[in-house]
Amino acid sequence: MNIKRLFLSISIRSKIIILSIACSLLPLVLIASLTFVYLSKVIENKMSDTTSNLLGSINWNIQTFVNDVESISKLMLSSRDVQNFLSYTKNDFKEIYDFQNATRSLIVNITNNKSYIRYVYVGSGQRELITTNQWDRLTYDNIYQAVSRTTWYQQVGEMGGRGLWLNSDEVQLLKDSPNLLLYGKRLNNLETLEPIGMLIISIDRRVFDEMFKNISNAEKGDLMILEQNKIIYSNSHNNDLKKVPQKDLNQIYDLPERGNRIETMGGERYVITFETNPVTQWKVVSLIPYSSINSEIILIRNVTLSLTLVAFLLAAYGAYLISKRITKQLTLLTSVARKAAKRDEIEGILFVEEDEIGKIGNQFLRIFRTNTELSDRLIEAKLKEKEAELHALQSQINPHFLYNTLNSIYLMAERISAKNISKMVMSLSNIFKLSLNNGDYITTVGNEIEQVKNYLEIQNIRYKGKFEVIIDLEPGIEHIRMLKLLIQPLVENAIFHGIELKEDKGSIVIRGRREGATLIFKVEDDGVGFDPVDMQPRGYALRNIQERIQLHYGQDRGIRIDSIPGAGTKITLEIGIMD
């Protein structure tokens, strides 16, 4: 009891030295007295532990990689752009185009930072999008239809929104691109949880070369990753192992989740160490030739006795150096942790990454600085959010302020019997009200014509009754919905480029009718007319209307201009009927 209390009271450095010497001395004495058989067993166990640690490290890398892919799939699932792209049901080509561009931008941002991704596919029965990081050719015109006929597609659907890996060529979306590992996931609507499409992420298997290039097998063995009874990855340089017989693969995959065995493959004995990834069920296998282990046993048997005393002295000296290095790093780590708890600045401190404590210390510093930076960004984002809310409130106040001001001017003009002024102000107020349209870009034919009437009343007062207006609408079309501000610019064009340049009075005729699923409006004037070849200076407003119509109603809709110099101009506008 006194010995235990005395041991606990000494410093960590002394404890490390005592424990290191004790742990070194006992194995040296035991090894010197053991037989060759016992040494063989010890070396085999040592090799097994080393390989198990190696496989554990590999398994951690695989798990990190799988988690990264899972995070990408969750990011795609939670993206409002992807949700809108897959679930949007209207035939609004502009909206679909915007959703597709936003989805493509998200995928490009992801693939730019993930070199191992060959392509990302998002699709449904309605629409689909595939983005690759190379100039690849597609195998199918309709990818979703082709994939939906595969067994893998059914398996992905049965996963209920969880991801599934595919290690076969059953689904090959790109030509001349075998050897791709696929990850598939069903995408559900975040609100209704109903399936809306499918996500496929293609992984280049060469990612494992990059992943394991800094991981060396101390026993010069070969590494292999199996999915069921198929090889996902192998770094084998042994010709006998490049093509492992299927029966041997089946035998390896049927082994327990982890452990080691000694088996004969290709006429040579191997020590097989294996560990199974709990998420993907991939089995990581190390194959080490037994001959390399046996030669090491013989070498150790020959030199053990002669090095026992020297090893003891070296162990004692090494324990001293290690304890000094460990306690130095631990003291520094304690100081950093204390400053981090107080949120003080940590500058000019750097750990030496020659051991685990140094790596932990530098990682702790990186995490602390990252968290500090994220906190600063969060505060900045909240300030910007408040500024945006204020700007939005101001943008709502200003239109109502102007509208109320116009009404006040109208009342003042009425009081002094300024009829023309009151008419113009009232018309302008109505135009402003109809233009606002409660923030909606969709109006009705009746509101659009009413806005044109108010505009014409203002212009007629301005030009002192220089033109007459005839409006002929087919009964019943007043309540049909349409894009706002389509007819008024045409009337404005007729006044400024036709009637205004005419010496005597003129006339403007506005006609509207319905033909099946099409609304047709015609704006005619008997002004000076113009040569259609010379319409470039006045064509900006008309081009703007044309682009809006085609963007909203399709490429087969738009405006047509017929003009004769000296006789007048007729503009025909054709749009679809909205639901």
HELIX and SHEET records of a PDB file:
HELIX    1   1 ASN A    2  SER A    9  1                                   8    
HELIX    2   2 ILE A   12  SER A   33  1                                  22    
HELIX    3   3 PHE A   36  SER A   78  1                                  43    
HELIX    4   4 ARG A   80  SER A   87  1                                   8    
HELIX    5   5 PHE A   93  ASN A  113  1                                  21    
HELIX    6   6 ILE A  143  VAL A  147  1                                   5    
HELIX    7   7 THR A  151  GLU A  158  1                                   8    
HELIX    8   8 VAL A  207  PHE A  212  1                                   6    
HELIX    9   9 ASN A  239  LYS A  242  1                                   4    
HELIX   10  10 GLN A  246  TYR A  253  1                                   8    
HELIX   11  11 TYR A  290  ALA A  341  1                                  52    
HELIX   12  12 GLU A  356  ARG A  415  1                                  60    
HELIX   13  13 LYS A  419  LEU A  436  1                                  18    
HELIX   14  14 ASN A  437  GLY A  439  5                                   3    
HELIX   15  15 VAL A  445  ARG A  462  1                                  18    
HELIX   16  16 GLN A  488  ALA A  494  1                                   7    
HELIX   17  17 ILE A  495  ILE A  499  3                                   5    
HELIX   18  18 PRO A  532  ASP A  534  5                                   3    
HELIX   19  19 TYR A  540  TYR A  553  1                                  14    
SHEET    1   A 5 GLU A 128  THR A 132  0                                        
SHEET    2   A 5 ILE A 117  GLY A 123 -1                                        
SHEET    3   A 5 PRO A 195  ASP A 204 -1                                        
SHEET    4   A 5 LEU A 180  ASN A 188 -1                                        
SHEET    5   A 5 LEU A 164  LEU A 166 -1                                        
SHEET    1   B 5 LYS A 230  SER A 234  0                                        
SHEET    2   B 5 ASP A 222  GLU A 227 -1                                        
SHEET    3   B 5 LYS A 283  PRO A 289 -1                                        
SHEET    4   B 5 GLU A 268  THR A 276 -1                                        
SHEET    5   B 5 ARG A 258  MET A 265 -1                                        
SHEET    1   C 2 ILE A 442  THR A 444  0                                        
SHEET    2   C 2 ARG A 481  LEU A 483 -1                                        
SHEET    1   D 5 PHE A 467  LEU A 473  0                                        
SHEET    2   D 5 GLY A 506  GLU A 515  1                                        
SHEET    3   D 5 THR A 518  ASP A 525 -1                                        
SHEET    4   D 5 GLY A 568  GLY A 576 -1                                        
SHEET    5   D 5 GLY A 558  ILE A 564 -1                                        
END                                                                             
